[in-house]
Amino acid sequence: MLHALVDGDAEDYRMLADMLTYLEAWPALGELIAQAGRSGDADVREIGEEFYRSHRGLLP
């Protein structure tokens, strides 16, 4: 699923992160956060950092 976001922008990452949070899909959210951290886009990295800070206690 996450391979589809290779060309995703910050809005795509935020929408998916919000959905994964709503579904309490913590392993998938952790993968998304890690992928965001490797992005060349500073806005995408910031979303990853934001979701990590907000949910780190729930991530595997």
DSSP file (Angstrom, degrees, kcal/mol; ACC not computed):
  #  RESIDUE AA STRUCTURE BP1 BP2  ACC     N-H-->O    O-->H-N    N-H-->O    O-->H-N    TCO  KAPPA ALPHA  PHI   PSI    X-CA   Y-CA   Z-CA
    1    1 A M    >         0   0    0      0, 0.0     3,-1.3     0, 0.0     4,-0.2   0.000 360.0 360.0 360.0 -44.4    0.0    0.0    0.0
    2    2 A L  G >   +     0   0    0      1,-0.3     3,-1.9     2,-0.2     4,-0.1   0.743 360.0  72.9 -71.5 -21.9    2.7    2.5    0.9
    3    3 A H  G >  S+     0   0    0      1,-0.3     3,-1.3     2,-0.2    -1,-0.3   0.771  86.9  66.7 -63.0 -22.3    4.6    2.0   -2.3
    4    4 A A  G <  S+     0   0    0     -3,-1.3     3,-0.5     1,-0.2    -1,-0.3   0.692  92.4  62.1 -69.5 -17.5    1.9    4.0   -4.0
    5    5 A L  G X   +     0   0    0     -3,-1.9     3,-2.1    -4,-0.2    -1,-0.2   0.369  67.0 105.8 -90.5   5.3    2.9    7.1   -2.0
    6    6 A V  T <  S+     0   0    0     -3,-1.3    -1,-0.2     1,-0.3    -2,-0.1   0.889  95.2  30.5 -52.1 -40.4    6.4    7.2   -3.5
    7    7 A D  T 3  S+     0   0    0     -3,-0.5    -1,-0.3    -4,-0.2    -2,-0.1   0.229  98.3 126.8-101.1  12.9    5.2   10.2   -5.6
    8    8 A G    <   -     0   0    0     -3,-2.1     2,-0.1     1,-0.1    36,-0.1  -0.316  50.0-138.9 -72.0 153.0    2.7   11.4   -3.0
    9    9 A D     >  -     0   0    0     34,-0.0     4,-2.1    35,-0.0     3,-0.3  -0.425  36.5 -86.0-100.9-177.6    2.7   14.9   -1.7
   10   10 A A  H  > S+     0   0    0      1,-0.2     4,-2.6     2,-0.2     5,-0.2   0.860 127.0  55.1 -59.4 -37.9    2.2   16.2    1.9
   11   11 A E  H  > S+     0   0    0      2,-0.2     4,-2.5     1,-0.2    -1,-0.2   0.901 107.3  50.5 -63.8 -39.8   -1.6   16.2    1.5
   12   12 A D  H  > S+     0   0    0     -3,-0.3     4,-2.3     2,-0.2     5,-0.2   0.925 111.8  47.4 -62.2 -45.3   -1.6   12.5    0.5
   13   13 A Y  H  X S+     0   0    0     -4,-2.1     4,-2.7     1,-0.2     5,-0.2   0.915 112.3  49.4 -63.6 -43.1    0.6   11.6    3.5
   14   14 A R  H  X S+     0   0    0     -4,-2.6     4,-2.7     2,-0.2     5,-0.2   0.922 110.8  49.6 -64.2 -43.2   -1.6   13.5    5.9
   15   15 A M  H  X S+     0   0    0     -4,-2.5     4,-2.2     1,-0.2    -1,-0.2   0.923 114.6  44.3 -62.7 -43.2   -4.8   12.0    4.5
   16   16 A L  H  X S+     0   0    0     -4,-2.3     4,-2.8     2,-0.2     5,-0.2   0.911 113.1  50.8 -69.0 -40.8   -3.4    8.4    4.8
   17   17 A A  H  X S+     0   0    0     -4,-2.7     4,-2.1    -5,-0.2    -2,-0.2   0.906 110.7  49.7 -62.7 -40.9   -2.0    9.1    8.3
   18   18 A D  H  X S+     0   0    0     -4,-2.7     4,-2.4    -5,-0.2    -1,-0.2   0.919 112.3  47.8 -62.1 -43.2   -5.3   10.5    9.5
   19   19 A M  H  X S+     0   0    0     -4,-2.2     4,-2.3     2,-0.2    -2,-0.2   0.924 111.6  49.0 -65.2 -44.4   -7.1    7.4    8.1
   20   20 A L  H  <>S+     0   0    0     -4,-2.8     5,-2.7     1,-0.2     4,-0.5   0.865 111.6  50.4 -64.4 -35.2   -4.6    5.0    9.7
   21   21 A T  H ><5S+     0   0    0     -4,-2.1     3,-1.0    -5,-0.2    -1,-0.2   0.930 109.5  50.1 -66.2 -45.5   -5.0    6.8   13.0
   22   22 A Y  H 3<5S+     0   0    0     -4,-2.4    -2,-0.2     1,-0.3    -1,-0.2   0.888 114.3  44.9 -58.8 -40.1   -8.8    6.6   12.8
   23   23 A L  T 3<5S-     0   0    0     -4,-2.3    -1,-0.3    -5,-0.2    -2,-0.2   0.527 108.2-127.7 -80.8  -6.2   -8.5    2.8   12.1
   24   24 A E  T < 5 +     0   0    0     -3,-1.0     2,-1.5    -4,-0.5    -3,-0.2   0.871  51.7 158.3  57.0  39.6   -5.9    2.4   14.8
   25   25 A A     >< +     0   0    0     -5,-2.7     4,-2.4     1,-0.2     5,-0.2  -0.570   8.4 168.5 -90.3  70.1   -3.7    0.7   12.3
   26   26 A W  H  >  +     0   0    0     -2,-1.5     4,-2.5     1,-0.2    -1,-0.2   0.859  68.6  51.5 -61.5 -42.6   -0.5    1.4   14.4
   27   27 A P  H  > S+     0   0    0      0, 0.0     4,-1.9     0, 0.0    -1,-0.2   0.933 113.7  45.5 -61.3 -42.1    1.9   -0.8   12.5
   28   28 A A  H  > S+     0   0    0      2,-0.2     4,-2.4     1,-0.2    -2,-0.2   0.890 111.7  52.1 -67.0 -38.0    0.9    0.7    9.1
   29   29 A L  H  X S+     0   0    0     -4,-2.4     4,-2.7     1,-0.2    -1,-0.2   0.904 107.5  53.1 -63.3 -40.2    1.1    4.2   10.6
   30   30 A G  H  X S+     0   0    0     -4,-2.5     4,-2.2     1,-0.2    -1,-0.2   0.900 109.4  48.3 -60.4 -40.9    4.6    3.4   11.8
   31   31 A E  H  X S+     0   0    0     -4,-1.9     4,-2.5     2,-0.2    -2,-0.2   0.904 111.3  50.4 -64.9 -41.3    5.6    2.3    8.3
   32   32 A L  H  X S+     0   0    0     -4,-2.4     4,-2.7     2,-0.2    -2,-0.2   0.914 109.9  50.3 -63.4 -42.6    4.1    5.5    6.9
   33   33 A I  H  X S+     0   0    0     -4,-2.7     4,-2.0     2,-0.2    -1,-0.2   0.915 111.1  48.9 -61.4 -43.7    6.0    7.6    9.4
   34   34 A A  H  X S+     0   0    0     -4,-2.2     4,-0.9     2,-0.2    -2,-0.2   0.916 112.2  48.1 -63.6 -42.8    9.2    5.9    8.5
   35   35 A Q  H >< S+     0   0    0     -4,-2.5     3,-0.8     1,-0.2     4,-0.4   0.906 109.6  52.7 -64.7 -40.9    8.6    6.4    4.8
   36   36 A A  H >< S+     0   0    0     -4,-2.7     3,-1.4     1,-0.2    -1,-0.2   0.882 103.6  58.3 -61.0 -37.8    7.8   10.1    5.4
   37   37 A G  H 3< S+     0   0    0     -4,-2.0    -1,-0.2     1,-0.3    -2,-0.2   0.748 105.2  50.0 -64.2 -23.8   11.1   10.4    7.2
   38   38 A R  T << S+     0   0    0     -4,-0.9    -1,-0.3    -3,-0.8    -2,-0.2   0.446  88.1 116.5 -92.1  -1.4   13.0    9.3    4.1
   39   39 A S    <   -     0   0    0     -3,-1.4     6,-0.1    -4,-0.4    -3,-0.0  -0.317  64.5-141.6 -70.4 148.7   11.1   11.7    1.8
   40   40 A G  S    S+     0   0    0      4,-0.0     2,-0.6    -2,-0.0    -1,-0.1   0.531  81.7  91.5 -81.0  -7.9   13.0   14.5    0.0
   41   41 A D     >  -     0   0    0      1,-0.1     4,-2.2    -5,-0.1     3,-0.3  -0.810  67.0-154.0 -94.7 118.1   10.0   16.7    0.7
   42   42 A A  H  > S+     0   0    0     -2,-0.6     4,-2.1     1,-0.2    -1,-0.1   0.830  95.3  55.6 -60.6 -34.2   10.3   18.7    3.9
   43   43 A D  H  > S+     0   0    0      2,-0.2     4,-1.7     1,-0.2    -1,-0.2   0.892 108.0  48.0 -67.3 -39.0    6.6   19.0    4.3
   44   44 A V  H  > S+     0   0    0     -3,-0.3     4,-2.1     2,-0.2    -2,-0.2   0.917 111.0  51.0 -66.3 -43.6    6.2   15.2    4.1
   45   45 A R  H  X S+     0   0    0     -4,-2.2     4,-2.4     1,-0.2    -2,-0.2   0.894 107.7  53.6 -60.6 -39.5    8.9   14.8    6.7
   46   46 A E  H  X S+     0   0    0     -4,-2.1     4,-2.7     2,-0.2    -1,-0.2   0.888 106.5  51.5 -63.7 -39.7    7.2   17.3    9.0
   47   47 A I  H  X S+     0   0    0     -4,-1.7     4,-2.6     2,-0.2     5,-0.2   0.924 109.6  50.5 -63.1 -43.3    3.9   15.3    8.8
   48   48 A G  H  X S+     0   0    0     -4,-2.1     4,-2.1     1,-0.2    -2,-0.2   0.922 112.0  47.0 -58.6 -44.9    5.8   12.1    9.7
   49   49 A E  H  X S+     0   0    0     -4,-2.4     4,-2.7     2,-0.2    -2,-0.2   0.901 111.2  52.0 -64.0 -41.3    7.4   13.9   12.7
   50   50 A E  H  X S+     0   0    0     -4,-2.7     4,-2.0     1,-0.2    -2,-0.2   0.928 112.4  44.0 -61.6 -46.9    4.1   15.3   13.8
   51   51 A F  H  X S+     0   0    0     -4,-2.6     4,-1.8     2,-0.2    -1,-0.2   0.848 112.2  53.9 -70.2 -32.5    2.3   12.0   13.7
   52   52 A Y  H  X S+     0   0    0     -4,-2.1     4,-1.6    -5,-0.2    -2,-0.2   0.949 110.3  46.3 -63.7 -48.0    5.3   10.3   15.5
   53   53 A R  H  < S+     0   0    0     -4,-2.7    -2,-0.2     1,-0.2    -1,-0.2   0.891 116.5  45.5 -60.5 -39.2    5.2   12.9   18.3
   54   54 A S  H  < S+     0   0    0     -4,-2.0    -1,-0.2    -5,-0.2    -2,-0.2   0.775 128.8  21.8 -76.1 -27.4    1.4   12.5   18.6
   55   55 A H  H >X S+     0   0    0     -4,-1.8     3,-2.4    -5,-0.1     4,-1.0   0.263  78.5 117.6-128.2  11.8    1.3    8.7   18.5
   56   56 A R  T 3< S+     0   0    0     -4,-1.6     3,-0.4     1,-0.3    -3,-0.1   0.798  76.4  59.3 -58.6 -29.2    4.7    7.3   19.5
   57   57 A G  T 34 S+     0   0    0      1,-0.2    -1,-0.3    -4,-0.2    -2,-0.1   0.660 109.3  44.4 -71.8 -14.3    3.2    5.6   22.6
   58   58 A L  T <4 S+     0   0    0     -3,-2.4    -1,-0.2   -32,-0.0    -2,-0.2   0.555  91.5  99.8-103.5 -12.6    0.9    3.5   20.3
   59   59 A L     <        0   0    0     -4,-1.0   -33,-0.0    -3,-0.4    -7,-0.0  -0.488 360.0 360.0 -80.0 145.1    3.4    2.6   17.6
   60   60 A P              0   0    0      0, 0.0    -1,-0.1     0, 0.0    -4,-0.1   0.504 360.0 360.0 -69.2 360.0    5.0   -0.9   17.6
